Amino acid sequence: MQAVMIAPSVPTGKIKSFGAFGPKYEVGKPLRQMDDGDWMVEVKMVETGESVEYRLTHVCDDPEAR
């Protein structure tokens, strides 16, 4: 029997920054759950348009961009 994974609540569309002074990124969709229970989320770098994966726990800890 396959387990059903329910995606977590993700602040999709929010603009955040890596720490207080880091580059800005736009939060995207959840991608997959990790073995430790955390989720990988797609984020798009505002300045370059590059898409990367980032842990949801880090997204939640990062401040909204100013």
C-alpha positions in Angstrom: 0.0 0.0 0.0 1.3 3.4 -0.9 1.4 6.2 1.6 -0.3 9.5 0.6 1.9 12.5 1.2 0.1 15.8 1.9 2.1 18.8 0.9 2.8 21.3 3.6 1.6 24.9 3.7 4.1 26.9 1.7 4.1 30.7 1.4 4.1 30.5 -2.4 4.7 33.8 -4.1 6.3 35.5 -1.1 9.6 37.4 -1.7 12.1 36.5 0.9 15.9 36.9 1.4 18.6 34.5 2.5 19.1 35.9 6.0 18.9 39.6 6.8 21.2 40.7 3.9 21.2 37.9 1.4 19.8 37.8 -2.1 16.1 37.8 -2.7 14.1 34.8 -3.8 10.4 34.0 -4.7 9.0 31.0 -2.9 7.6 28.4 -5.2 5.9 25.0 -4.8 6.8 22.1 -2.5 8.8 19.5 -4.5 9.4 16.4 -2.2 9.6 15.3 1.3 13.1 14.5 2.8 13.9 11.5 5.0 14.0 13.8 8.0 10.4 15.0 7.4 11.4 18.4 6.0 10.4 19.4 2.5 12.4 20.7 -0.5 10.7 23.8 -2.0 11.4 25.4 -5.4 12.7 29.0 -5.1 13.4 31.4 -7.9 16.2 33.9 -7.5 14.8 37.4 -8.2 18.0 38.8 -9.7 18.9 35.9 -12.0 15.7 34.0 -12.6 17.5 30.8 -11.6 15.4 28.1 -9.9 16.9 26.2 -7.1 15.7 23.8 -4.3 15.7 25.0 -0.7 14.6 23.5 2.6 11.2 24.6 3.8 12.5 25.0 7.4 15.0 27.6 6.0 12.3 29.3 4.0 10.2 29.7 7.2 13.3 31.1 9.1 14.2 33.6 6.4 12.8 37.2 6.6 10.5 38.7 4.0 12.6 40.8 1.6 12.6 44.6 1.9 
